[in-house]
Amino acid sequence: MITETETITDGEGKVEKITKREYPSPYEINVVRYEFMMRMIEGVMEYLNEIDQTLGVGNAIDKAPLTIQTYYDILLDKGIIKED
């Protein structure tokens, strides 16, 4: 979080107004979210490496366990992976 504080004083040095703003840091990484996404990617990739590639990814995902299907759908929704 980036905090910006602005203090406005009159000519005598009395404080007239204090403005405080907080902005999310553009470089801040949510470690929990990062780890969760990495686990989902790893789960999908490991499952897809074990399947027969002649079936195709779509057919393999349909027959995958529910957790892998959920991971796959979330990653598609977030734009991290794309379908052909």
SVG drawing of the C-alpha trace seen along z (x, -y; Angstrom):
<svg xmlns="http://www.w3.org/2000/svg" viewBox="-16 -34 23 76">
<polyline fill="none" stroke="black" stroke-width="0.4" points="0.0,0.0 1.2,-3.5 0.0,-6.2 0.0,-9.8 -0.6,-12.6 -1.2,-16.2 -1.3,-18.9 -2.5,-22.4 -1.8,-25.2 -2.8,-28.9 -0.3,-31.8 0.0,-31.5 0.9,-27.8 -2.4,-26.5 -3.5,-23.3 -6.6,-23.8 -6.9,-20.4 -5.2,-17.0 -5.9,-14.7 -4.8,-11.1 -5.0,-8.7 -4.0,-5.0 -3.3,-3.3 -2.5,0.3 1.2,0.7 1.5,1.7 4.5,3.9 2.8,5.6 2.5,9.4 -0.1,11.3 1.9,14.4 -1.1,16.5 -2.8,15.9 0.5,16.5 1.1,19.8 -2.6,20.9 -2.3,20.1 1.0,21.9 -0.6,25.0 -3.5,24.9 -1.2,24.6 1.0,27.5 -2.0,29.7 -3.4,29.1 0.0,29.5 0.8,32.7 -2.6,34.2 -2.3,33.2 1.2,34.8 -0.2,38.1 -3.0,38.4 -3.0,39.7 -2.4,36.7 -4.5,38.3 -7.7,37.7 -7.2,34.0 -7.2,31.6 -10.9,30.9 -11.8,34.6 -9.2,35.3 -10.4,32.4 -14.0,33.7 -12.9,37.0 -10.6,35.4 -11.3,35.3 -13.4,32.4 -10.5,30.6 -8.6,30.6 -11.7,29.4 -12.2,26.6 -8.5,25.5 -8.7,25.6 -11.9,23.5 -10.5,20.9 -7.3,20.6 -9.3,20.1 -11.5,17.5 -8.5,15.5 -6.9,15.6 -3.8,17.5 -4.3,20.3 -6.2,20.3 -8.1,23.0 -7.3,23.7"/>
</svg>
